[in-house]
Amino acid sequence: MAVIAVLGYGTVGSGVVEVMNTNKKSIESRTGQSIDIKYVLDLRDFPDDPVQKIITHNYDDILNDESVEVVVEVMGGINPAYTFVKSALQKGKSVCTSNKELVAAHGAELMRVAKENNVNFLYEASVGGGIPIIRPINRSITSDKIEGITGILNGTTNYMLSKMTEDGMEYDDVLKIAQEKGYAERNPAADVEGHDACRKIAILASLATEKTVSYDDIYTEGITNISKTDIEYVKHMGCAVKLLASAGFTDGKVWARVAPAIVDKDSPMNMVNNVFNAILLRGNMLGDVMFYGRGAGKLPTAAAVVSDIVDAVKHKHVNLGIGWSEQKQELESIDSISVRKFVRIEYDDIDRAKSAVKHIFKTEEFMEYFDGELAFVTDKAEEGDINDRLNMLLNSEGISDILNTIRMEDMEA
């Protein structure tokens, strides 16, 4: 028998208990032994739930119980999760977590501690919820060199952008709907400003480079500046706007960013809508491979956690070596990465405005759908160069303002 403990009985924690109970026979057939949930740690009591008989309010009950072999951390946040997880690993207990904040901030250290104690720190559910991605990178794509990663890694923002596209709604109105449906928190900053996706791409980039990619070093831009008018232009182009988390690993350069991007109608990312997520990997031998599914939610995320529990139980006292080192991976400035940009400008003299654009960006193609403004797409160049030219454009005669710029999707940047 394998004995486990669950830290946190919120959405994911209750989902883990439900998955373990519902799929008990199939799970135990894969582990070759029964699995017993001995403790659930939570500050609250649940008198109307059968789980109450195994509720504890004291983490030391779990830490000091030598029969507990696997600790499942689904509390979220850094503290006290970090302290609890590290002490469990030091006690020789494997840990499975869905906590992207913890993995992005302390993953390398916790993997080292796990290795030192011949146990495992597993985190499949930290990226993509129920989408399997960590295990495939570590076990299935091992003969390939990953050259690029592009992902829609946040269901809240993807729902909002889908709704703006389908219903022609403004950002603020869509945000209210997302909050009413429970897709967005009362304080939605982690989602809409791109921080959630940033932590996830940091984890994937760390796996790809086998070094620590700090999320603090990743350029991050959310969707708060995307307007109904932007969406209308993009629909005229036959494209869609998505919040993409991207990273590249070619020619000795490593870069990463999170930002809205315009994806072509033929892009696989174009058909990823509503709360669904997708991750596209590019290998130097395999080419493109895409993982798609529900990136969040109680049961999909819990199912990913339970898959880690199965791994941990099957590999007692065997460290699987899943992770990266504590050595920091330096990132290239995104100013040196080649991109194309969609640009909306406001003019006070259309002829002078067009003349300035033609002179600075060498383009003859304009989109004119709204009074007092026009739009165009730049050539492909280093982002720093495009930004310099945009500053020149802003100071040109006939131009009143640059209303917005959005990158065009390009995995080969």
C-alpha positions as CSV (number, residue, x, y, z in Angstrom):
1,M,0.0,0.0,0.0
2,A,1.1,3.6,-0.8
3,V,0.1,6.3,1.7
4,I,-0.4,9.9,0.5
5,A,-1.4,13.2,1.9
6,V,-3.1,16.2,0.2
7,L,-2.2,19.7,1.1
8,G,-5.2,21.9,0.4
9,Y,-8.9,21.0,-0.1
10,G,-9.9,23.7,-2.5
11,T,-10.8,23.3,-6.2
12,V,-7.9,21.1,-7.2
13,G,-7.4,19.4,-3.9
14,S,-11.1,18.2,-3.8
15,G,-10.6,17.2,-7.5
16,V,-7.6,15.0,-6.6
17,V,-9.7,13.2,-4.0
18,E,-12.6,12.8,-6.5
19,V,-10.3,11.4,-9.2
20,M,-8.6,9.0,-6.8
21,N,-12.0,7.7,-5.6
22,T,-13.7,7.6,-9.0
23,N,-10.9,5.9,-10.9
24,K,-9.5,3.9,-7.9
25,K,-9.4,0.6,-9.7
26,S,-7.7,1.8,-12.9
27,I,-5.2,3.9,-10.9
28,E,-4.2,1.0,-8.7
29,S,-3.9,-1.4,-11.6
30,R,-1.3,1.0,-13.0
31,T,0.6,1.2,-9.7
32,G,0.2,-2.4,-8.8
33,Q,-0.8,-1.5,-5.3
34,S,-3.5,0.3,-3.4
35,I,-3.2,4.0,-2.6
36,D,-4.6,5.4,0.6
37,I,-5.2,9.1,1.3
38,K,-4.4,9.3,5.0
39,Y,-4.5,13.1,5.5
40,V,-6.0,16.2,3.9
41,L,-4.5,19.4,5.3
42,D,-6.7,22.5,5.4
43,L,-7.5,25.3,7.7
44,R,-11.2,24.6,7.4
45,D,-13.5,21.8,8.5
46,F,-15.9,20.1,6.1
47,P,-18.6,18.5,8.4
48,D,-20.8,17.5,5.5
49,D,-18.1,15.9,3.5
50,P,-16.7,12.4,4.1
51,V,-13.2,13.9,3.8
52,Q,-13.7,15.4,7.3
53,K,-12.5,12.1,8.9
54,I,-9.0,12.6,7.4
55,I,-8.8,16.4,7.8
56,T,-5.9,17.7,9.8
57,H,-5.0,21.3,10.6
58,N,-1.4,20.5,11.5
59,Y,1.2,19.9,8.8
60,D,3.5,18.2,11.3
61,D,1.0,15.3,11.5
62,I,1.9,14.7,7.8
63,L,5.6,15.6,8.0
64,N,6.4,13.3,10.9
65,D,4.3,10.3,9.8
66,E,6.8,8.0,8.2
67,S,4.1,6.0,6.5
68,V,3.3,9.0,4.2
69,E,5.3,8.5,1.0
70,V,3.8,11.1,-1.3
71,V,2.7,14.6,-0.5
72,V,0.4,16.4,-2.9
73,E,0.7,20.2,-2.8
74,V,-2.3,21.9,-4.3
75,M,-2.5,25.0,-2.0
76,G,-1.1,27.5,-4.5
77,G,1.1,30.5,-3.8
78,I,4.7,30.5,-2.5
79,N,4.3,30.4,1.2
80,P,3.7,28.2,3.1
81,A,3.8,25.8,0.1
82,Y,7.6,26.2,-0.4
83,T,8.4,25.5,3.3
84,F,6.0,22.5,3.4
85,V,7.3,21.0,0.1
86,K,11.0,21.4,0.9
87,S,10.6,19.8,4.3
88,A,8.6,16.9,2.8
89,L,11.4,16.3,0.3
90,Q,14.0,16.4,3.0
91,K,12.1,13.8,5.0
92,G,12.2,11.5,2.0
93,K,8.7,12.0,0.7
94,S,8.0,12.6,-3.0
95,V,5.9,15.7,-3.9
96,C,3.4,16.2,-6.7
97,T,2.2,19.8,-7.3
98,S,0.0,21.9,-9.6
99,N,1.6,25.1,-8.2
100,K,3.1,27.0,-11.1
101,E,4.2,29.9,-8.9
102,L,6.2,27.5,-6.7
103,V,7.7,25.6,-9.7
104,A,8.7,28.8,-11.6
105,A,10.2,30.4,-8.5
106,H,11.9,27.5,-6.7
107,G,11.7,24.5,-9.1
108,A,15.4,23.9,-9.6
109,E,16.2,24.0,-5.9
110,L,13.3,21.6,-5.0
111,M,14.4,19.2,-7.8
112,R,17.9,19.3,-6.4
113,V,16.6,18.5,-2.9
114,A,14.5,15.7,-4.3
115,K,17.5,14.2,-6.0
116,E,19.6,14.5,-2.8
117,N,17.0,12.5,-1.0
118,N,16.3,10.0,-3.7
119,V,12.7,11.0,-4.2
120,N,10.8,13.0,-6.8
121,F,9.4,16.5,-7.3
122,L,6.7,16.2,-10.0
123,Y,4.8,19.1,-11.6
124,E,2.9,18.0,-14.6
125,A,-0.2,20.1,-13.7
126,S,1.7,23.3,-13.3
127,V,1.6,24.0,-17.1
128,G,-1.5,23.4,-19.2
129,G,-3.7,22.0,-16.5
130,G,-4.9,18.7,-17.8
131,I,-2.7,18.8,-21.0
132,P,0.2,16.4,-20.7
133,I,3.3,18.4,-21.6
134,I,6.0,18.0,-18.9
135,R,6.2,14.2,-19.3
136,P,6.3,14.3,-23.1
137,I,9.2,16.8,-23.1
138,N,11.1,14.7,-20.6
139,R,10.3,11.2,-22.0
140,S,9.0,11.4,-25.5
141,I,10.9,14.2,-27.3
142,T,14.3,13.3,-25.8
143,S,16.0,12.7,-29.2
144,D,15.0,16.2,-30.5
145,K,16.4,19.5,-29.9
146,I,13.6,21.9,-29.1
147,E,13.9,25.0,-31.2
148,G,10.7,26.8,-30.4
149,I,7.7,26.8,-28.1
150,T,4.5,28.8,-28.6
151,G,1.5,28.4,-26.3
152,I,-1.9,29.7,-25.5
153,L,-1.4,29.0,-21.8
154,N,-4.1,31.0,-20.1
155,G,-7.8,30.0,-20.5
156,T,-9.2,33.3,-19.0
157,T,-7.6,35.5,-21.6
158,N,-8.3,33.1,-24.4
159,Y,-12.0,33.1,-23.5
160,M,-12.0,36.9,-23.4
161,L,-10.3,37.3,-26.7
162,S,-12.6,34.7,-28.3
163,K,-15.6,36.5,-26.9
164,M,-14.4,39.9,-28.2
165,T,-13.9,38.3,-31.7
166,E,-17.2,36.4,-31.8
167,D,-19.5,39.1,-30.2
168,G,-17.7,42.3,-31.1
169,M,-17.5,43.3,-27.4
170,E,-15.1,45.7,-25.7
171,Y,-12.5,44.5,-23.2
172,D,-14.2,45.8,-20.1
173,D,-17.5,44.2,-20.9
174,V,-16.0,40.9,-21.6
175,L,-14.0,41.0,-18.4
176,K,-17.2,41.4,-16.4
177,I,-18.7,38.3,-18.1
178,A,-15.5,36.3,-17.4
179,Q,-15.7,37.3,-13.8
180,E,-19.4,36.4,-13.6
181,K,-18.7,32.9,-15.0
182,G,-15.8,32.4,-12.6
183,Y,-13.1,32.4,-15.4
184,A,-11.5,35.6,-14.0
185,E,-10.8,36.5,-10.4
186,R,-12.1,39.7,-8.8
187,N,-8.5,40.9,-9.2
188,P,-7.8,39.6,-12.7
189,A,-4.2,41.0,-13.0
190,A,-2.4,37.6,-13.0
191,D,-4.4,36.5,-16.0
192,V,-5.0,39.7,-18.1
193,E,-1.5,41.2,-17.5
194,G,0.1,38.0,-18.6
195,H,1.8,36.9,-15.3
196,D,0.2,33.4,-15.3
197,A,1.3,32.6,-18.8
198,C,4.8,34.1,-18.0
199,R,5.3,31.6,-15.2
200,K,4.3,28.7,-17.4
201,I,6.6,29.6,-20.3
202,A,9.4,30.1,-17.8
203,I,8.9,26.4,-16.7
204,L,8.8,25.2,-20.3
205,A,11.8,27.2,-21.3
206,S,13.7,25.9,-18.3
207,L,12.9,22.4,-19.3
208,A,14.1,23.1,-22.9
209,T,17.4,24.7,-21.8
210,E,17.9,22.5,-18.7
211,K,18.8,25.8,-16.9
212,T,16.7,28.2,-14.8
213,V,14.8,30.7,-16.9
214,S,13.6,33.4,-14.5
215,Y,10.1,34.7,-15.1
216,D,11.3,38.1,-13.9
217,D,13.5,38.2,-17.0
218,I,10.7,37.5,-19.5
219,Y,9.1,40.4,-21.4
220,T,5.4,40.3,-20.4
221,E,2.5,42.2,-22.0
222,G,-1.1,41.3,-21.3
223,I,-4.3,41.9,-23.2
224,T,-5.5,45.1,-21.4
225,N,-4.7,47.3,-24.5
226,I,-6.6,45.1,-27.0
227,S,-9.7,47.0,-28.1
228,K,-12.8,46.2,-30.1
229,T,-11.3,48.2,-32.9
230,D,-8.1,46.2,-32.9
231,I,-10.2,43.0,-33.2
232,E,-12.2,44.4,-36.1
233,Y,-9.0,45.1,-38.1
234,V,-7.7,41.6,-37.4
235,K,-11.0,40.1,-38.5
236,H,-10.8,42.0,-41.8
237,M,-7.4,40.4,-42.2
238,G,-8.9,36.9,-41.7
239,C,-6.9,36.4,-38.5
240,A,-7.4,36.3,-34.8
241,V,-5.7,37.8,-31.7
242,K,-4.3,35.4,-29.1
243,L,-2.2,35.9,-26.0
244,L,0.9,33.9,-26.9
245,A,3.7,32.7,-24.6
246,S,6.7,32.1,-26.8
247,A,10.3,31.0,-26.5
248,G,13.1,30.4,-29.0
249,F,16.3,28.3,-28.8
250,T,18.3,28.7,-32.1
251,D,21.7,29.8,-33.1
252,G,22.8,29.9,-29.4
253,K,20.1,32.5,-28.6
254,V,17.5,31.9,-26.0
255,W,14.6,34.3,-25.7
256,A,11.1,34.3,-24.3
257,R,8.1,36.7,-24.2
258,V,4.4,36.8,-23.4
259,A,2.3,39.2,-25.5
260,P,-0.8,39.4,-27.7
261,A,-0.2,38.3,-31.3
262,I,-2.1,38.1,-34.5
263,V,-2.3,34.5,-35.8
264,D,-3.1,33.7,-39.4
265,K,-6.2,31.7,-40.2
266,D,-4.1,28.7,-41.2
267,S,-2.2,28.7,-37.9
268,P,-3.1,25.8,-35.5
269,M,-3.4,28.5,-32.8
270,N,-6.3,30.1,-34.6
271,M,-8.7,27.3,-33.8
272,V,-7.9,27.3,-30.1
273,N,-10.8,29.2,-28.6
274,N,-12.7,29.9,-25.3
275,V,-11.0,28.3,-22.2
276,F,-8.9,25.8,-24.2
277,N,-5.1,25.9,-24.2
278,A,-2.6,24.6,-26.7
279,I,1.2,24.2,-26.8
280,L,3.1,23.9,-30.0
281,L,6.7,22.5,-29.8
282,R,9.1,22.7,-32.7
283,G,11.9,20.1,-32.8
284,N,14.8,20.1,-35.1
285,M,14.0,16.6,-36.3
286,L,10.3,16.1,-35.3
287,G,9.1,19.4,-36.7
288,D,5.9,20.7,-35.1
289,V,3.9,18.8,-32.6
290,M,0.8,20.3,-30.8
291,F,-0.8,19.5,-27.4
292,Y,-4.4,20.7,-27.0
293,G,-7.0,20.5,-24.3
294,R,-8.5,22.1,-21.2
295,G,-5.7,24.1,-19.5
296,A,-7.5,24.6,-16.2
297,G,-10.5,23.3,-14.3
298,K,-11.0,21.1,-11.3
299,L,-11.0,17.6,-12.8
300,P,-8.5,18.1,-15.8
301,T,-5.9,19.6,-13.4
302,A,-6.6,17.0,-10.8
303,A,-6.2,14.3,-13.3
304,A,-2.7,15.6,-14.2
305,V,-1.8,15.7,-10.5
306,V,-2.9,12.1,-10.1
307,S,-0.8,11.0,-13.1
308,D,2.2,12.3,-11.1
309,I,1.0,10.4,-8.0
310,V,1.0,7.2,-10.1
311,D,4.6,8.0,-11.2
312,A,5.8,8.8,-7.7
313,V,4.3,5.5,-6.3
314,K,5.7,3.4,-9.2
315,H,9.2,4.9,-8.7
316,K,9.7,4.8,-4.9
317,H,13.3,5.6,-4.0
318,V,14.2,6.2,-7.7
319,N,14.7,9.8,-8.7
320,L,13.5,10.3,-12.3
321,G,15.7,13.3,-13.0
322,I,12.9,15.4,-14.3
323,G,13.9,19.1,-14.3
324,W,16.7,21.6,-14.8
325,S,19.7,23.0,-13.0
326,E,19.9,26.0,-10.7
327,Q,22.3,27.7,-13.2
328,K,20.6,30.8,-14.6
329,Q,19.9,30.9,-18.3
330,E,20.5,34.4,-19.7
331,L,17.9,35.7,-22.2
332,E,18.4,37.7,-25.3
333,S,16.7,41.1,-25.3
334,I,13.5,40.9,-27.4
335,D,14.8,44.0,-29.2
336,S,17.1,41.7,-31.1
337,I,14.4,39.2,-32.1
338,S,12.9,39.6,-35.6
339,V,9.2,40.3,-35.8
340,R,6.5,42.0,-37.9
341,K,4.0,44.3,-36.3
342,F,0.5,45.4,-37.0
343,V,0.3,49.2,-36.5
344,R,-2.7,51.5,-36.0
345,I,-2.1,55.2,-36.4
346,E,-4.3,58.3,-36.0
347,Y,-3.7,61.0,-38.5
348,D,-4.6,64.7,-38.9
349,D,-3.6,64.6,-42.6
350,I,-4.0,61.4,-44.4
351,D,-1.8,62.1,-47.4
352,R,1.1,63.2,-45.2
353,A,0.5,60.2,-42.9
354,K,0.7,57.8,-45.8
355,S,3.7,59.5,-47.2
356,A,5.5,59.1,-43.8
357,V,4.6,55.4,-43.5
358,K,5.8,54.8,-47.1
359,H,9.1,56.6,-46.4
360,I,9.9,54.9,-43.1
361,F,8.4,51.4,-43.6
362,K,8.5,51.1,-47.4
363,T,4.9,49.8,-47.5
364,E,2.2,50.7,-50.0
365,E,-0.6,48.6,-48.4
366,F,-2.9,50.3,-45.9
367,M,-6.1,49.3,-44.1
368,E,-8.7,52.0,-43.8
369,Y,-11.8,50.9,-42.0
370,F,-12.4,53.7,-39.5
371,D,-12.5,57.5,-39.8
372,G,-9.3,59.3,-38.8
373,E,-7.1,56.3,-38.6
374,L,-5.4,53.7,-40.8
375,A,-3.3,50.6,-40.2
376,F,-0.5,48.6,-41.8
377,V,1.8,45.7,-41.2
378,T,5.6,46.3,-41.0
379,D,8.3,44.4,-42.7
380,K,10.1,41.7,-40.7
381,A,13.0,43.2,-38.7
382,E,14.5,43.3,-35.3
383,E,12.0,44.6,-32.8
384,G,14.4,47.4,-31.7
385,D,14.7,48.6,-35.2
386,I,10.9,48.6,-35.7
387,N,10.4,50.5,-32.5
388,D,13.0,53.1,-33.5
389,R,11.1,53.6,-36.8
390,L,7.8,53.8,-34.9
391,N,9.3,56.7,-32.9
392,M,10.3,58.4,-36.1
393,L,6.8,57.9,-37.4
394,L,5.2,59.4,-34.3
395,N,7.2,62.5,-34.9
396,S,6.3,62.8,-38.5
397,E,4.0,65.4,-40.0
398,G,0.4,64.2,-40.5
399,I,0.6,61.6,-37.6
400,S,-1.4,62.4,-34.4
401,D,-0.7,59.2,-32.5
402,I,0.2,55.5,-32.6
403,L,-3.0,53.9,-31.3
404,N,-1.6,50.4,-30.9
405,T,0.8,47.8,-32.1
406,I,0.4,44.0,-32.1
407,R,3.0,41.4,-33.0
408,M,2.4,39.0,-35.8
409,E,2.8,35.3,-34.9
410,D,6.1,33.8,-36.1
411,M,7.6,30.8,-34.5
412,E,10.7,31.2,-36.6
413,A,11.5,34.7,-35.2
